[in-house]
Amino acid sequence: MTAAQPSDTSGVDVAGRLDGLTDPAVRDLAWLLFSADLLSAQPPRSPLAEPWSHPAEAHAAAQWLIQLDRDPAPLHAVLDGSRPKRLGRYAEILLGWFLEYGPAARLVAANVPLRRAGHTLGECDFLVETRDGQRLHWELAVKCYLHCGDAQATLADFVGPGLRDRLDRKRTHLIDHQLRLSEREEFVSLGFPGPWIAQMFVKGWLFYQAGASAPAAVNDPPALARGHARGWWVTRTEWPAFAARQAADGWSALPRMAWLAPRRIADGKRESSGMAATARMQTELSLRAGRSGEGSVDLPGAFADQMSVAAPGDPETLLADLPRPDEPAMVA
């Protein structure tokens, strides 16, 4: 898939901010904060989370990210200590770290479990207090879905890379269960004085078919945010022809922990330090993220192994080197 520029939700130039950041983890945090939402707001039951109370906080956060990019060691230490295996957990750590140390809302608590008679009912992802005193309950989700329907899309047409997850089911669970957790009496008994405003913090990528059998145009359902991040997918059979039409010198498979902020692979066998937000990414239904190579990006610490991007190669070599060619992958 070819990824478009992430849309701006805060008055800050997202593409420009990402262009100026060189550390992969800091870039991922910036993308998480500033990229467009995946879903549209459906008040009153599903309002969108907004990291900023006013534009000045967004600009302060952008400057804070620039400073963090110059010395990302504290963030690296947290990632090395936790070594998340799931993309959603990685995003949780990034957002939690920002709420604890960043110049915006204050973290009250994270991953707050609700139990009844020894059974866990769920967890509130984040309890946050803004600088103007609002108390917010955020539910975070970071998802990648492929559109597999016709031109008149529904949320049920968007499926996860493993074909087991569906966007309509995720949205229903988010609205009907996760956002309702802070309304339950089990939450009230935990001692977090409210009232709490539940909001969804949903980011990710939606990929649309680009092969010969793809719909000419897709009309998105109103539940999707207009400016959501998007790209393209093709089948294994269509991959060689699709790759030949792209202005790319080589292709690299992206490990799952490199699926947030767009990547640009430079000519010199490693991820460019100026990884632009206009990066070209591809996804292929029959591909899976490849192994790290000698030309991987330098991110100190143990977590680097999960983020490293292999040296670019030709489309045929990329296919041949995939350890599980029958599973999906994202490539750039």
C-alpha positions in Angstrom: 0.0 0.0 0.0 1.1 3.6 -0.6 0.5 5.6 2.5 -0.8 9.1 2.3 0.3 11.9 4.7 -1.3 11.6 8.1 -3.9 14.2 8.6 -3.5 17.0 11.1 -6.0 17.1 14.0 -4.4 19.9 16.1 -3.3 22.8 14.0 0.3 21.3 13.9 1.9 20.3 10.6 2.1 16.6 11.2 4.1 15.7 8.1 6.6 18.5 8.9 6.9 17.4 12.5 7.6 13.8 11.5 10.1 14.9 8.9 12.2 16.6 11.6 12.3 13.6 14.0 14.9 10.9 13.5 14.3 8.4 16.4 11.8 5.7 15.4 10.2 5.5 18.9 9.8 9.3 19.1 8.4 9.4 15.6 5.8 6.7 16.6 4.8 8.8 19.6 4.4 11.9 17.5 2.3 9.9 15.0 0.1 8.6 17.9 -0.5 12.1 19.2 -0.9 14.1 16.0 -2.3 11.7 13.3 -5.9 11.6 12.4 -8.4 9.4 14.2 -9.6 6.3 12.6 -13.2 6.6 13.6 -15.5 9.7 13.5 -17.1 11.0 16.7 -20.5 9.6 17.4 -21.7 11.8 20.4 -22.9 11.4 23.0 -21.9 7.7 23.4 -18.5 7.8 21.6 -16.7 11.2 21.6 -13.1 11.3 20.4 -10.2 11.8 22.7 -8.2 15.0 22.2 -4.7 15.1 23.7 -4.8 18.9 23.9 -7.1 21.3 25.8 -6.1 24.2 23.5 -3.7 24.7 20.5 -0.9 26.0 22.8 -0.6 22.5 24.4 -0.2 21.0 20.9 2.6 23.3 20.0 4.2 22.7 23.4 4.0 19.0 22.8 5.6 19.4 19.4 8.6 21.3 20.9 8.8 18.7 23.7 9.0 15.9 21.0 11.9 17.7 19.3 13.8 17.8 22.6 13.0 14.2 23.3 14.3 13.3 19.8 17.7 14.8 20.7 17.9 12.6 23.8 15.5 9.6 23.6 17.4 7.5 26.1 14.7 7.7 28.9 12.0 6.5 26.5 14.3 3.8 25.2 14.9 2.6 28.7 11.2 2.1 29.3 10.7 0.2 26.1 13.8 -2.0 26.8 12.3 -2.8 30.2 8.9 -3.7 28.9 9.7 -5.1 25.4 6.1 -5.2 24.2 5.2 -7.9 21.7 1.9 -6.4 20.5 1.5 -3.2 18.6 -1.3 -2.1 20.9 0.8 -2.6 24.0 3.6 -0.6 22.4 1.2 2.2 21.7 -0.1 2.1 25.3 3.5 2.5 26.6 4.1 5.4 24.3 0.9 7.2 25.3 1.3 6.5 29.0 4.9 7.8 28.9 3.8 11.0 27.3 1.0 11.5 29.8 3.4 11.0 32.6 6.2 13.3 31.4 4.7 15.4 28.6 3.5 19.0 28.7 -0.3 18.3 28.4 -2.8 16.3 30.4 -1.8 14.5 33.6 -2.0 10.7 34.0 -4.1 9.8 37.0 -4.0 6.0 36.5 -3.5 3.4 33.7 -4.9 -0.1 33.2 -7.4 0.1 36.0 -9.1 -3.3 36.5 -12.7 -3.6 37.4 -13.7 -6.8 39.1 -16.9 -8.4 40.4 -17.0 -11.6 42.5 -13.4 -12.4 41.5 -14.1 -12.0 37.8 -12.4 -9.2 35.8 -15.0 -7.1 33.9 -12.4 -5.1 32.0 -9.7 -2.4 32.4 -9.9 1.3 31.9 -6.9 2.1 29.7 -6.2 5.7 30.9 -7.6 8.0 33.5 -6.5 11.5 32.6 -6.9 15.0 34.1 -6.6 18.0 31.8 -5.0 21.3 32.9 -8.5 22.9 33.0 -9.7 20.2 35.4 -11.6 17.8 33.1 -11.4 14.2 34.1 -11.2 11.9 31.1 -11.4 8.1 30.6 -9.6 7.2 27.5 -9.8 3.8 25.7 -6.9 3.4 23.3 -6.9 1.2 20.2 -4.4 1.1 17.3 -5.6 -1.0 14.4 -4.7 -1.9 10.8 -7.5 -3.1 8.6 -7.9 -4.1 4.9 -11.0 -3.2 3.0 -12.3 -6.4 1.4 -15.7 -5.3 0.2 -17.3 -3.5 -2.7 -17.5 0.2 -3.6 -20.2 0.9 -1.0 -18.2 0.1 2.1 -19.5 -0.9 5.5 -17.4 -1.3 8.7 -17.8 -5.1 8.4 -15.8 -4.9 5.1 -12.6 -3.9 7.0 -10.8 -6.9 8.4 -7.5 -7.3 10.3 -4.3 -8.6 8.5 -5.0 -12.1 10.0 -8.6 -12.0 8.7 -9.9 -12.7 12.3 -10.6 -9.1 13.5 -13.3 -6.8 12.0 -13.7 -3.1 12.4 -17.4 -3.2 13.1 -17.0 -5.6 16.0 -14.1 -3.6 17.4 -16.2 -0.4 17.3 -19.2 -2.0 18.9 -17.1 -3.5 21.7 -15.4 -0.2 22.2 -18.6 1.8 22.5 -20.8 -0.7 24.3 -18.3 -2.1 26.7 -15.0 -0.3 27.1 -16.3 3.2 27.2 -19.0 2.2 29.6 -16.5 0.9 32.2 -16.1 4.2 34.1 -19.9 4.4 34.5 -20.1 1.1 36.4 -20.6 0.9 40.2 -17.5 -1.3 40.3 -15.5 1.7 39.0 -17.1 4.2 41.4 -16.0 2.0 44.4 -12.3 2.3 43.3 -12.0 5.8 44.7 -11.4 7.9 41.6 -13.7 10.9 42.1 -15.4 12.1 38.9 -17.4 12.7 36.9 -15.4 11.0 34.2 -15.9 11.7 30.5 -15.3 8.5 28.4 -13.6 9.1 25.1 -12.1 6.8 22.4 -8.5 7.2 21.2 -8.5 5.2 18.0 -5.6 5.4 15.5 -4.4 3.2 12.7 -4.3 2.6 9.0 -7.0 1.4 6.5 -5.8 -0.2 3.4 -7.7 -0.4 0.1 -7.4 -2.9 -2.7 -5.2 -1.8 -5.6 -5.2 -4.8 -7.9 -7.2 -5.4 -11.1 -10.2 -6.6 -9.2 -10.3 -3.6 -6.9 -13.4 -1.3 -6.9 -13.0 1.8 -9.0 -13.8 4.0 -6.0 -14.8 3.2 -2.4 -17.4 5.2 -0.5 -16.4 5.1 3.2 -19.1 4.7 5.8 -19.8 7.8 8.0 -18.4 6.0 11.1 -14.9 6.5 9.6 -13.0 9.7 10.1 -12.6 11.5 6.8 -8.9 12.1 7.2 -7.9 8.7 8.4 -4.6 7.3 7.4 -4.9 5.1 4.4 -2.9 2.9 2.0 -3.2 0.1 -0.5 -3.0 -3.7 -0.5 -2.6 -6.3 -3.3 -2.5 -10.1 -3.4 0.6 -12.1 -3.7 -0.2 -12.8 -7.4 -0.6 -9.1 -8.1 2.4 -8.0 -6.1 5.1 -8.1 -8.9 3.1 -6.0 -11.3 2.1 -3.6 -8.5 5.7 -3.2 -7.4 6.9 -2.6 -10.9 4.5 0.4 -11.2 5.9 2.1 -8.1 8.9 4.5 -8.2 10.9 2.5 -5.7 14.5 1.4 -5.8 13.9 -1.4 -3.3 11.5 -2.9 -0.8 11.8 -3.9 2.9 9.4 -5.8 5.1 8.4 -3.9 8.2 8.3 -5.8 11.5 5.0 -5.3 13.4 6.5 -2.8 15.8 7.3 -0.5 12.8 3.7 -0.2 11.7 2.8 3.1 13.3 4.6 6.2 11.8 5.4 5.9 8.1 8.8 4.8 7.1 11.2 5.9 4.3 13.9 3.5 3.3 16.9 5.3 2.0 19.3 4.2 -0.7 22.0 3.3 1.8 20.6 0.0 3.1 19.1 1.4 6.3 16.1 3.4 7.4 16.7 7.0 6.7 17.3 9.3 9.7 14.9 11.8 8.0 12.0 9.3 7.8 9.4 11.4 6.0 5.7 11.3 6.7 5.1 10.9 3.0 6.8 7.6 3.1 5.7 4.9 0.7 4.4 1.7 2.4 3.0 -1.4 0.9 1.0 -4.2 2.3 0.4 -7.6 0.7 -2.2 -10.1 1.8 0.2 -13.0 1.3 3.2 -11.5 3.0 4.5 -11.3 6.5 7.0 -9.0 8.2 10.5 -10.2 7.4 13.5 -10.7 9.5 15.8 -7.9 10.6 18.9 -7.5 8.4 22.3 -6.0 8.8 21.1 -2.8 7.4 18.6 -2.1 10.1 18.0 1.2 11.8 20.1 1.9 14.8 17.9 2.2 18.0 20.0 1.3 21.0 18.7 -1.3 23.4 16.9 -4.6 23.4 13.7 -3.3 21.9 15.6 -2.2 18.8 15.5 -5.8 17.5 11.7 -5.6 17.3 11.7 -2.3 15.3 14.7 -2.8 13.0 13.9 -2.6 9.3 15.9 -4.8 6.9 17.9 -3.5 4.0 15.8 -2.9 0.8 15.8 -5.6 -1.9 13.9 -6.3 -5.1 10.3 -7.5 -5.0 11.2 -11.1 -5.9 13.8 -11.3 -3.2 11.5 -9.8 -0.6 9.0 -12.6 -1.3 11.6 -15.3 -1.2 13.0 -14.1 2.1 9.7 -14.0 4.0 9.6 -16.7 6.7 5.8 -17.2 6.4 4.7 -16.2 2.9 1.1 -17.3 3.5 0.6 -14.6 6.2 0.1 -10.9 5.7 3.0 -8.4 5.9 3.5 -4.7 5.5 6.4 -3.6 3.3 8.0 -0.2 2.4 
